Amino acid sequence: MNKKGKLFVVSGPSGVGKDTIVKKYLEKNDGHLSVSATTRSPRENEINGVDYYFLTKEVFENWIKKDNFLEYAVYNNCYYGTPKSKIEEYLNKGINVFLIIEVQGGLQIKEKFKDSILIFILPPSIEELKERLEKRNLDNKEMIENRLKIAEEEIEKSNKYDYLIVNRNIDSAVEKFSLIVNA
Ligand code: 5GP
């Protein structure tokens, strides 16, 4: 019988570079990156079904009722959730699955999948995170302040995670990530 794939949860504050780390890892390694559903509006360049499944609140709540989610949470006044579809199938085929999700969802996954591996990406400092969010130019000042407040709350909960990686330099963060995943 095939060896089962592992389920990895990657969390960290907005702007910390978690998507970049996972995507760079997947350029050279096998694995399935789960596409989440959300009720937030798409940003410019985001594609429905690729970056997220963009749902209305009604549809999202209908998916909750139908038990379509592995986990879901409210973050920044919007719903975010991991659709169940195919994840177990990938794991059963021996393929690693990666979820890039916030902390409440990550801890729900750990409850349901005791073998899941939780990795938290930290910024070198809150000041540096603020600079990155400003440079990204996706959010206004109020949104950035809100993201920083959420970031501090998330960092407090990161002690429940299995591994912490400080993203000082993207290449060395990807290397540490690969060592953990391929261990
Ligand atoms: P953003 O709006 O910046 O794309 O995402 C906001 C936060 O929601 C990020 O921390 C992101 O990782 C998280 N997120 C994305 N998808 C999911 C999901 O399916 N479930 C949960 N719980 N969080 C998610």
Boltz pocket constraint, residues with backbone or C-beta under 6 A from the ligand:
constraints:
  - pocket:
      binder: B
      contacts: [[A, 10], [A, 11], [A, 12], [A, 13], [A, 14], [A, 36], [A, 37], [A, 40], [A, 71], [A, 72], [A, 73], [A, 75], [A, 80], [A, 81], [A, 82], [A, 83], [A, 100], [A, 101], [A, 102], [A, 103], [A, 104], [A, 105], [A, 106]]
      max_distance: 6.0
